[in-house]
Amino acid sequence: MNGSNILLETGTNELEIVEFQIQKSNFGINVAKVKEIIRYEKTVKIPKAHPCIHGMFKWRDSVVSVIDLPKYLNLDSDKVYSNRDFFLITYFNKTMVAFIVSHVIGIKRLSWEEIEKPSSTIYGEVDGIINGVVKNGDGLVSILDFEKILTDISPGTGIQVSRVAKAGNKARNHKPILIVDDSQTLSRMIEDCLTKAGYQDLITASNGKEAWDILQKIKEQDDKPPNELLSCVISDIEMPQMDGHHLTKRIKEDPILHTIPVILFSSLISDDMKQKGEKVGADAQISKPEIVNLINVIDGLIEK
Protein backbone atom coordinates (compact mmCIF):
# COMPACT_ATOMS: atom_id res chain seq x y z
CA MET A 1 0.00 0.00 0.00
CA ASN A 2 1.21 3.51 -0.82
CA GLY A 3 -0.81 6.09 1.12
CA SER A 4 0.50 9.37 -0.28
CA ASN A 5 -1.97 9.77 -3.15
CA ILE A 6 -5.16 8.26 -1.74
CA LEU A 7 -6.74 11.45 -0.41
CA LEU A 8 -6.93 13.61 -3.53
CA GLU A 9 -9.06 16.52 -2.34
CA THR A 10 -7.44 19.43 -0.57
CA GLY A 11 -8.93 21.69 2.09
CA THR A 12 -12.07 19.57 2.59
CA ASN A 13 -11.35 19.00 6.30
CA GLU A 14 -11.20 15.26 5.66
CA LEU A 15 -8.53 12.68 6.27
CA GLU A 16 -8.04 8.99 5.76
CA ILE A 17 -6.62 6.77 8.47
CA VAL A 18 -5.16 3.29 8.44
CA GLU A 19 -7.04 1.50 11.21
CA PHE A 20 -5.07 -1.23 12.97
CA GLN A 21 -5.30 -3.36 16.06
CA ILE A 22 -3.05 -4.25 18.98
CA GLN A 23 -4.46 -6.72 21.52
CA LYS A 24 -8.07 -5.97 20.50
CA SER A 25 -7.57 -2.21 20.89
CA ASN A 26 -8.19 -0.18 17.75
CA PHE A 27 -5.83 2.60 16.70
CA GLY A 28 -5.36 4.85 13.70
CA ILE A 29 -2.63 6.65 11.79
CA ASN A 30 -3.06 9.29 9.10
CA VAL A 31 -2.63 7.71 5.64
CA ALA A 32 -0.40 10.66 4.72
CA LYS A 33 2.26 9.27 7.10
CA VAL A 34 2.18 5.72 5.69
CA LYS A 35 4.46 4.73 2.81
CA GLU A 36 3.67 1.02 2.79
CA ILE A 37 2.26 -1.83 4.88
CA ILE A 38 4.12 -5.14 4.75
CA ARG A 39 4.22 -8.39 6.68
CA TYR A 40 6.61 -8.64 9.61
CA GLU A 41 10.22 -9.34 8.66
CA LYS A 42 13.15 -10.43 10.78
CA THR A 43 15.26 -7.54 12.01
CA VAL A 44 18.86 -7.00 13.04
CA LYS A 45 19.29 -5.84 16.64
CA ILE A 46 20.83 -2.40 17.24
CA PRO A 47 23.37 -2.32 20.10
CA LYS A 48 22.53 0.05 23.00
CA ALA A 49 19.28 1.06 21.32
CA HIS A 50 16.18 2.28 23.18
CA PRO A 51 14.23 -0.70 24.65
CA CYS A 52 11.35 -0.03 22.24
CA ILE A 53 13.58 -0.24 19.16
CA HIS A 54 12.96 -3.77 17.86
CA GLY A 55 15.84 -3.63 15.35
CA MET A 56 16.39 -2.60 11.75
CA PHE A 57 15.79 -4.11 8.34
CA LYS A 58 16.42 -3.34 4.66
CA TRP A 59 13.43 -1.93 2.77
CA ARG A 60 14.03 -1.08 -0.87
CA ASP A 61 17.15 1.09 -0.80
CA SER A 62 16.81 2.17 2.83
CA VAL A 63 17.76 0.76 6.22
CA VAL A 64 14.70 1.30 8.42
CA SER A 65 14.52 1.24 12.22
CA VAL A 66 11.56 -0.67 13.68
CA ILE A 67 9.67 0.52 16.76
CA ASP A 68 7.94 -2.10 18.89
CA LEU A 69 4.64 -0.24 19.21
CA PRO A 70 2.92 -2.86 21.42
CA LYS A 71 5.85 -2.65 23.84
CA TYR A 72 5.76 1.17 23.85
CA LEU A 73 2.02 1.06 24.60
CA ASN A 74 2.48 -1.67 27.24
CA LEU A 75 0.37 -4.06 25.17
CA ASP A 76 1.63 -7.55 24.27
CA SER A 77 5.14 -6.53 25.32
CA ASP A 78 6.39 -10.15 25.54
CA LYS A 79 4.89 -11.33 22.26
CA VAL A 80 7.05 -13.23 19.78
CA TYR A 81 6.35 -11.68 16.37
CA SER A 82 5.76 -13.64 13.16
CA ASN A 83 4.57 -13.06 9.58
CA ARG A 84 1.04 -12.77 10.98
CA ASP A 85 2.06 -9.32 12.28
CA PHE A 86 2.67 -6.19 10.20
CA PHE A 87 5.07 -3.31 9.71
CA LEU A 88 3.62 0.14 9.09
CA ILE A 89 6.42 1.86 7.18
CA THR A 90 6.04 5.59 7.77
CA TYR A 91 7.67 8.86 6.82
CA PHE A 92 7.23 12.04 8.87
CA ASN A 93 9.50 14.58 10.60
CA LYS A 94 11.89 13.78 7.72
CA THR A 95 12.37 10.31 9.23
CA MET A 96 11.60 6.86 7.80
CA VAL A 97 10.58 4.42 10.55
CA ALA A 98 8.46 1.26 10.81
CA PHE A 99 6.01 0.37 13.60
CA ILE A 100 4.98 -3.19 14.51
CA VAL A 101 1.20 -3.76 14.72
CA SER A 102 -0.81 -6.96 15.17
CA HIS A 103 -3.55 -6.59 12.56
CA VAL A 104 -4.43 -4.07 9.85
CA ILE A 105 -8.17 -3.53 9.49
CA GLY A 106 -8.23 -1.12 6.53
CA ILE A 107 -8.58 2.50 5.47
CA LYS A 108 -11.31 4.73 6.86
CA ARG A 109 -12.25 8.19 5.56
CA LEU A 110 -13.26 10.70 8.22
CA SER A 111 -14.00 14.37 8.72
CA TRP A 112 -11.82 16.09 11.31
CA GLU A 113 -15.11 17.25 12.86
CA GLU A 114 -15.76 13.62 13.89
CA ILE A 115 -12.51 13.45 15.85
CA GLU A 116 -12.63 14.56 19.47
CA LYS A 117 -9.69 15.51 21.67
CA PRO A 118 -9.40 12.83 24.40
CA SER A 119 -10.33 13.77 27.93
CA SER A 120 -7.40 14.17 30.32
CA THR A 121 -9.67 12.60 32.96
CA ILE A 122 -9.76 9.37 30.96
CA TYR A 123 -6.19 9.35 29.68
CA GLY A 124 -4.58 10.66 32.84
CA GLU A 125 -2.56 13.53 31.36
CA VAL A 126 -3.21 16.77 29.54
CA ASP A 127 -1.09 16.01 26.49
CA GLY A 128 -0.60 12.28 26.08
CA ILE A 129 0.01 10.01 23.10
CA ILE A 130 -3.59 10.07 21.83
CA ASN A 131 -4.26 12.90 19.34
CA GLY A 132 -7.97 12.18 19.08
CA VAL A 133 -10.69 9.56 19.33
CA VAL A 134 -13.46 8.69 16.88
CA LYS A 135 -16.48 6.44 17.33
CA ASN A 136 -16.37 3.10 15.54
CA GLY A 137 -19.67 1.30 16.04
CA ASP A 138 -19.86 0.55 19.75
CA GLY A 139 -16.15 1.16 20.25
CA LEU A 140 -13.51 3.84 19.69
CA VAL A 141 -10.51 4.26 17.42
CA SER A 142 -7.65 6.16 19.06
CA ILE A 143 -5.54 8.30 16.72
CA LEU A 144 -2.01 7.98 18.06
CA ASP A 145 0.46 10.87 18.26
CA PHE A 146 3.26 9.20 16.31
CA GLU A 147 5.43 12.34 16.46
CA LYS A 148 5.43 12.19 20.27
CA ILE A 149 6.13 8.44 20.22
CA LEU A 150 9.10 8.92 17.88
CA THR A 151 10.43 11.89 19.85
CA ASP A 152 10.14 9.98 23.14
CA ILE A 153 12.28 7.20 21.65
CA SER A 154 14.59 9.38 19.52
CA PRO A 155 14.62 12.97 20.88
CA GLY A 156 16.81 14.22 18.02
CA THR A 157 13.93 13.83 15.54
CA GLY A 158 11.82 16.52 17.24
CA ILE A 159 12.00 20.29 17.64
CA GLN A 160 15.32 21.35 19.17
CA VAL A 161 14.87 24.51 21.23
CA SER A 162 18.65 24.83 21.63
CA ARG A 163 19.01 25.50 17.89
CA VAL A 164 17.14 28.79 18.22
CA ALA A 165 20.36 30.44 19.42
CA LYS A 166 21.60 30.15 15.82
CA ALA A 167 18.81 32.44 14.66
CA GLY A 168 19.90 35.12 17.11
CA ASN A 169 17.77 37.21 19.44
CA LYS A 170 17.25 40.50 17.66
CA ALA A 171 14.67 43.26 17.55
CA ARG A 172 11.70 41.78 15.73
CA ASN A 173 8.20 42.87 14.78
CA HIS A 174 5.93 42.49 17.79
CA LYS A 175 2.54 42.28 16.13
CA PRO A 176 0.86 39.11 17.46
CA ILE A 177 1.57 35.73 15.89
CA LEU A 178 -1.19 33.09 16.03
CA ILE A 179 0.10 29.56 16.75
CA VAL A 180 -2.35 26.74 15.96
CA ASP A 181 -1.45 23.27 17.24
CA ASP A 182 -3.47 20.62 19.06
CA SER A 183 -0.43 19.42 21.02
CA GLN A 184 0.03 21.56 24.11
CA THR A 185 3.61 20.32 24.41
CA LEU A 186 4.53 21.36 20.87
CA SER A 187 2.60 24.62 21.12
CA ARG A 188 4.55 25.55 24.27
CA MET A 189 7.80 24.53 22.55
CA ILE A 190 7.05 26.76 19.54
CA GLU A 191 6.12 29.62 21.89
CA ASP A 192 9.39 29.15 23.79
CA CYS A 193 11.43 29.16 20.57
CA LEU A 194 9.74 32.28 19.18
CA THR A 195 10.11 34.06 22.52
CA LYS A 196 13.83 33.24 22.60
CA ALA A 197 14.10 34.58 19.05
CA GLY A 198 12.54 37.91 20.08
CA TYR A 199 8.83 37.46 19.28
CA GLN A 200 6.90 38.31 22.43
CA ASP A 201 3.23 38.73 21.46
CA LEU A 202 1.90 35.22 20.83
CA ILE A 203 -1.65 33.86 20.66
CA THR A 204 -2.42 30.13 20.72
CA ALA A 205 -5.30 27.99 19.50
CA SER A 206 -5.69 24.22 19.90
CA ASN A 207 -7.27 23.56 16.47
CA GLY A 208 -8.34 25.26 13.26
CA LYS A 209 -11.88 25.93 14.46
CA GLU A 210 -10.65 27.77 17.55
CA ALA A 211 -8.19 29.72 15.38
CA TRP A 212 -10.96 30.64 12.93
CA ASP A 213 -13.06 32.04 15.81
CA ILE A 214 -10.07 34.17 16.92
CA LEU A 215 -9.63 35.44 13.35
CA GLN A 216 -13.30 36.43 13.17
CA LYS A 217 -12.83 38.64 16.23
CA ILE A 218 -9.76 40.22 14.63
CA LYS A 219 -11.75 40.84 11.45
CA GLU A 220 -14.36 42.73 13.45
CA GLN A 221 -11.73 45.30 14.49
CA ASP A 222 -12.32 47.35 11.37
CA ASP A 223 -10.11 50.27 12.37
CA LYS A 224 -7.08 48.48 10.84
CA PRO A 225 -6.56 45.79 8.18
CA PRO A 226 -6.08 42.28 9.69
CA ASN A 227 -2.48 42.01 8.46
CA GLU A 228 -1.68 45.09 10.56
CA LEU A 229 -3.18 43.41 13.62
CA LEU A 230 -1.60 39.97 13.11
CA SER A 231 1.88 39.17 11.79
CA CYS A 232 1.08 35.67 10.59
CA VAL A 233 -0.58 32.35 11.36
CA ILE A 234 1.56 29.28 12.09
CA SER A 235 -0.56 26.15 11.81
CA ASP A 236 -0.15 22.42 12.18
CA ILE A 237 -1.97 20.29 9.58
CA GLU A 238 -3.39 17.41 11.66
CA MET A 239 -5.91 18.75 14.19
CA PRO A 240 -9.35 17.71 15.48
CA GLN A 241 -12.40 19.76 14.43
CA MET A 242 -10.61 21.68 11.64
CA ASP A 243 -7.26 20.82 10.06
CA GLY A 244 -4.58 23.23 8.87
CA HIS A 245 -5.36 22.89 5.17
CA HIS A 246 -9.02 23.75 5.68
CA LEU A 247 -8.10 26.68 7.95
CA THR A 248 -5.66 28.00 5.32
CA LYS A 249 -8.26 27.65 2.58
CA ARG A 250 -10.82 29.62 4.60
CA ILE A 251 -8.31 32.38 5.40
CA LYS A 252 -7.17 32.74 1.79
CA GLU A 253 -10.73 32.73 0.44
CA ASP A 254 -11.85 35.40 2.92
CA PRO A 255 -11.97 38.87 1.27
CA ILE A 256 -10.61 40.53 4.43
CA LEU A 257 -8.31 37.93 6.05
CA HIS A 258 -6.54 36.72 2.89
CA THR A 259 -3.65 39.18 3.32
CA ILE A 260 -2.49 37.45 6.55
CA PRO A 261 0.50 35.16 5.81
CA VAL A 262 -0.07 31.48 6.69
CA ILE A 263 2.80 29.10 7.46
CA LEU A 264 2.06 25.37 7.63
CA PHE A 265 4.44 23.90 10.23
CA SER A 266 3.92 20.14 10.27
CA SER A 267 5.61 16.77 10.47
CA LEU A 268 3.74 15.84 7.27
CA ILE A 269 5.54 18.21 4.90
CA SER A 270 6.62 16.25 1.80
CA ASP A 271 6.54 16.92 -1.96
CA ASP A 272 2.97 15.61 -2.20
CA MET A 273 1.83 17.53 0.87
CA LYS A 274 3.48 20.73 -0.39
CA GLN A 275 1.28 20.55 -3.50
CA LYS A 276 -1.79 20.39 -1.26
CA GLY A 277 -0.56 23.36 0.79
CA GLU A 278 0.11 25.40 -2.34
CA LYS A 279 -3.37 24.60 -3.62
CA VAL A 280 -5.02 26.13 -0.53
CA GLY A 281 -2.73 29.17 -0.64
CA ALA A 282 -0.17 28.61 2.13
CA ASP A 283 2.60 31.23 2.03
CA ALA A 284 5.22 28.80 3.37
CA GLN A 285 5.47 25.15 4.44
CA ILE A 286 8.09 23.90 6.88
CA SER A 287 8.78 20.48 8.39
CA LYS A 288 8.41 20.53 12.18
CA PRO A 289 11.99 19.86 13.24
CA GLU A 290 13.18 22.95 11.32
CA ILE A 291 12.50 25.54 14.00
CA VAL A 292 15.34 27.87 12.91
CA ASN A 293 14.01 27.84 9.35
CA LEU A 294 10.56 28.73 10.75
CA ILE A 295 11.97 31.84 12.45
CA ASN A 296 13.80 32.89 9.27
CA VAL A 297 10.63 32.44 7.20
CA ILE A 298 8.57 34.49 9.70
CA ASP A 299 11.19 37.27 9.48
CA GLY A 300 11.03 37.20 5.67
CA LEU A 301 7.23 37.23 5.46
CA ILE A 302 6.91 40.10 7.92
CA GLU A 303 9.59 42.17 6.18
CA LYS A 304 7.87 41.49 2.85
C-alpha positions as CSV (number, residue, x, y, z in Angstrom):
1,M,0.0,0.0,0.0
2,N,1.2,3.5,-0.8
3,G,-0.8,6.1,1.1
4,S,0.5,9.4,-0.3
5,N,-2.0,9.8,-3.2
6,I,-5.2,8.3,-1.7
7,L,-6.7,11.4,-0.4
8,L,-6.9,13.6,-3.5
9,E,-9.1,16.5,-2.3
10,T,-7.4,19.4,-0.6
11,G,-8.9,21.7,2.1
12,T,-12.1,19.6,2.6
13,N,-11.4,19.0,6.3
14,E,-11.2,15.3,5.7
15,L,-8.5,12.7,6.3
16,E,-8.0,9.0,5.8
17,I,-6.6,6.8,8.5
18,V,-5.2,3.3,8.4
19,E,-7.0,1.5,11.2
20,F,-5.1,-1.2,13.0
21,Q,-5.3,-3.4,16.1
22,I,-3.1,-4.2,19.0
23,Q,-4.5,-6.7,21.5
24,K,-8.1,-6.0,20.5
25,S,-7.6,-2.2,20.9
26,N,-8.2,-0.2,17.7
27,F,-5.8,2.6,16.7
28,G,-5.4,4.8,13.7
29,I,-2.6,6.7,11.8
30,N,-3.1,9.3,9.1
31,V,-2.6,7.7,5.6
32,A,-0.4,10.7,4.7
33,K,2.3,9.3,7.1
34,V,2.2,5.7,5.7
35,K,4.5,4.7,2.8
36,E,3.7,1.0,2.8
37,I,2.3,-1.8,4.9
38,I,4.1,-5.1,4.7
39,R,4.2,-8.4,6.7
40,Y,6.6,-8.6,9.6
41,E,10.2,-9.3,8.7
42,K,13.1,-10.4,10.8
43,T,15.3,-7.5,12.0
44,V,18.9,-7.0,13.0
45,K,19.3,-5.8,16.6
46,I,20.8,-2.4,17.2
47,P,23.4,-2.3,20.1
48,K,22.5,0.0,23.0
49,A,19.3,1.1,21.3
50,H,16.2,2.3,23.2
51,P,14.2,-0.7,24.7
52,C,11.4,0.0,22.2
53,I,13.6,-0.2,19.2
54,H,13.0,-3.8,17.9
55,G,15.8,-3.6,15.4
56,M,16.4,-2.6,11.8
57,F,15.8,-4.1,8.3
58,K,16.4,-3.3,4.7
59,W,13.4,-1.9,2.8
60,R,14.0,-1.1,-0.9
61,D,17.1,1.1,-0.8
62,S,16.8,2.2,2.8
63,V,17.8,0.8,6.2
64,V,14.7,1.3,8.4
65,S,14.5,1.2,12.2
66,V,11.6,-0.7,13.7
67,I,9.7,0.5,16.8
68,D,7.9,-2.1,18.9
69,L,4.6,-0.2,19.2
70,P,2.9,-2.9,21.4
71,K,5.9,-2.6,23.8
72,Y,5.8,1.2,23.9
73,L,2.0,1.1,24.6
74,N,2.5,-1.7,27.2
75,L,0.4,-4.1,25.2
76,D,1.6,-7.6,24.3
77,S,5.1,-6.5,25.3
78,D,6.4,-10.1,25.5
79,K,4.9,-11.3,22.3
80,V,7.1,-13.2,19.8
81,Y,6.3,-11.7,16.4
82,S,5.8,-13.6,13.2
83,N,4.6,-13.1,9.6
84,R,1.0,-12.8,11.0
85,D,2.1,-9.3,12.3
86,F,2.7,-6.2,10.2
87,F,5.1,-3.3,9.7
88,L,3.6,0.1,9.1
89,I,6.4,1.9,7.2
90,T,6.0,5.6,7.8
91,Y,7.7,8.9,6.8
92,F,7.2,12.0,8.9
93,N,9.5,14.6,10.6
94,K,11.9,13.8,7.7
95,T,12.4,10.3,9.2
96,M,11.6,6.9,7.8
97,V,10.6,4.4,10.6
98,A,8.5,1.3,10.8
99,F,6.0,0.4,13.6
100,I,5.0,-3.2,14.5
101,V,1.2,-3.8,14.7
102,S,-0.8,-7.0,15.2
103,H,-3.5,-6.6,12.6
104,V,-4.4,-4.1,9.9
105,I,-8.2,-3.5,9.5
106,G,-8.2,-1.1,6.5
107,I,-8.6,2.5,5.5
108,K,-11.3,4.7,6.9
109,R,-12.2,8.2,5.6
110,L,-13.3,10.7,8.2
111,S,-14.0,14.4,8.7
112,W,-11.8,16.1,11.3
113,E,-15.1,17.2,12.9
114,E,-15.8,13.6,13.9
115,I,-12.5,13.5,15.8
116,E,-12.6,14.6,19.5
117,K,-9.7,15.5,21.7
118,P,-9.4,12.8,24.4
119,S,-10.3,13.8,27.9
120,S,-7.4,14.2,30.3
121,T,-9.7,12.6,33.0
122,I,-9.8,9.4,31.0
123,Y,-6.2,9.3,29.7
124,G,-4.6,10.7,32.8
125,E,-2.6,13.5,31.4
126,V,-3.2,16.8,29.5
127,D,-1.1,16.0,26.5
128,G,-0.6,12.3,26.1
129,I,0.0,10.0,23.1
130,I,-3.6,10.1,21.8
131,N,-4.3,12.9,19.3
132,G,-8.0,12.2,19.1
133,V,-10.7,9.6,19.3
134,V,-13.5,8.7,16.9
135,K,-16.5,6.4,17.3
136,N,-16.4,3.1,15.5
137,G,-19.7,1.3,16.0
138,D,-19.9,0.5,19.8
139,G,-16.1,1.2,20.2
140,L,-13.5,3.8,19.7
141,V,-10.5,4.3,17.4
142,S,-7.6,6.2,19.1
143,I,-5.5,8.3,16.7
144,L,-2.0,8.0,18.1
145,D,0.5,10.9,18.3
146,F,3.3,9.2,16.3
147,E,5.4,12.3,16.5
148,K,5.4,12.2,20.3
149,I,6.1,8.4,20.2
150,L,9.1,8.9,17.9
151,T,10.4,11.9,19.8
152,D,10.1,10.0,23.1
153,I,12.3,7.2,21.7
154,S,14.6,9.4,19.5
155,P,14.6,13.0,20.9
156,G,16.8,14.2,18.0
157,T,13.9,13.8,15.5
158,G,11.8,16.5,17.2
159,I,12.0,20.3,17.6
160,Q,15.3,21.4,19.2
161,V,14.9,24.5,21.2
162,S,18.7,24.8,21.6
163,R,19.0,25.5,17.9
164,V,17.1,28.8,18.2
165,A,20.4,30.4,19.4
166,K,21.6,30.2,15.8
167,A,18.8,32.4,14.7
168,G,19.9,35.1,17.1
169,N,17.8,37.2,19.4
170,K,17.3,40.5,17.7
171,A,14.7,43.3,17.5
172,R,11.7,41.8,15.7
173,N,8.2,42.9,14.8
174,H,5.9,42.5,17.8
175,K,2.5,42.3,16.1
176,P,0.9,39.1,17.5
177,I,1.6,35.7,15.9
178,L,-1.2,33.1,16.0
179,I,0.1,29.6,16.8
180,V,-2.3,26.7,16.0
181,D,-1.5,23.3,17.2
182,D,-3.5,20.6,19.1
183,S,-0.4,19.4,21.0
184,Q,0.0,21.6,24.1
185,T,3.6,20.3,24.4
186,L,4.5,21.4,20.9
187,S,2.6,24.6,21.1
188,R,4.6,25.5,24.3
189,M,7.8,24.5,22.6
190,I,7.1,26.8,19.5
191,E,6.1,29.6,21.9
192,D,9.4,29.2,23.8
193,C,11.4,29.2,20.6
194,L,9.7,32.3,19.2
195,T,10.1,34.1,22.5
196,K,13.8,33.2,22.6
197,A,14.1,34.6,19.1
198,G,12.5,37.9,20.1
199,Y,8.8,37.5,19.3
200,Q,6.9,38.3,22.4
201,D,3.2,38.7,21.5
202,L,1.9,35.2,20.8
203,I,-1.7,33.9,20.7
204,T,-2.4,30.1,20.7
205,A,-5.3,28.0,19.5
206,S,-5.7,24.2,19.9
207,N,-7.3,23.6,16.5
208,G,-8.3,25.3,13.3
209,K,-11.9,25.9,14.5
210,E,-10.7,27.8,17.5
211,A,-8.2,29.7,15.4
212,W,-11.0,30.6,12.9
213,D,-13.1,32.0,15.8
214,I,-10.1,34.2,16.9
215,L,-9.6,35.4,13.3
216,Q,-13.3,36.4,13.2
217,K,-12.8,38.6,16.2
218,I,-9.8,40.2,14.6
219,K,-11.7,40.8,11.4
220,E,-14.4,42.7,13.5
221,Q,-11.7,45.3,14.5
222,D,-12.3,47.3,11.4
223,D,-10.1,50.3,12.4
224,K,-7.1,48.5,10.8
225,P,-6.6,45.8,8.2
226,P,-6.1,42.3,9.7
227,N,-2.5,42.0,8.5
228,E,-1.7,45.1,10.6
229,L,-3.2,43.4,13.6
230,L,-1.6,40.0,13.1
231,S,1.9,39.2,11.8
232,C,1.1,35.7,10.6
233,V,-0.6,32.4,11.4
234,I,1.6,29.3,12.1
235,S,-0.6,26.1,11.8
236,D,-0.2,22.4,12.2
237,I,-2.0,20.3,9.6
238,E,-3.4,17.4,11.7
239,M,-5.9,18.8,14.2
240,P,-9.4,17.7,15.5
241,Q,-12.4,19.8,14.4
242,M,-10.6,21.7,11.6
243,D,-7.3,20.8,10.1
244,G,-4.6,23.2,8.9
245,H,-5.4,22.9,5.2
246,H,-9.0,23.7,5.7
247,L,-8.1,26.7,7.9
248,T,-5.7,28.0,5.3
249,K,-8.3,27.7,2.6
250,R,-10.8,29.6,4.6
251,I,-8.3,32.4,5.4
252,K,-7.2,32.7,1.8
253,E,-10.7,32.7,0.4
254,D,-11.9,35.4,2.9
255,P,-12.0,38.9,1.3
256,I,-10.6,40.5,4.4
257,L,-8.3,37.9,6.0
258,H,-6.5,36.7,2.9
259,T,-3.6,39.2,3.3
260,I,-2.5,37.4,6.6
261,P,0.5,35.2,5.8
262,V,-0.1,31.5,6.7
263,I,2.8,29.1,7.5
264,L,2.1,25.4,7.6
265,F,4.4,23.9,10.2
266,S,3.9,20.1,10.3
267,S,5.6,16.8,10.5
268,L,3.7,15.8,7.3
269,I,5.5,18.2,4.9
270,S,6.6,16.3,1.8
271,D,6.5,16.9,-2.0
272,D,3.0,15.6,-2.2
273,M,1.8,17.5,0.9
274,K,3.5,20.7,-0.4
275,Q,1.3,20.6,-3.5
276,K,-1.8,20.4,-1.3
277,G,-0.6,23.4,0.8
278,E,0.1,25.4,-2.3
279,K,-3.4,24.6,-3.6
280,V,-5.0,26.1,-0.5
281,G,-2.7,29.2,-0.6
282,A,-0.2,28.6,2.1
283,D,2.6,31.2,2.0
284,A,5.2,28.8,3.4
285,Q,5.5,25.1,4.4
286,I,8.1,23.9,6.9
287,S,8.8,20.5,8.4
288,K,8.4,20.5,12.2
289,P,12.0,19.9,13.2
290,E,13.2,23.0,11.3
291,I,12.5,25.5,14.0
292,V,15.3,27.9,12.9
293,N,14.0,27.8,9.4
294,L,10.6,28.7,10.7
295,I,12.0,31.8,12.4
296,N,13.8,32.9,9.3
297,V,10.6,32.4,7.2
298,I,8.6,34.5,9.7
299,D,11.2,37.3,9.5
300,G,11.0,37.2,5.7
301,L,7.2,37.2,5.5
302,I,6.9,40.1,7.9
303,E,9.6,42.2,6.2
304,K,7.9,41.5,2.9
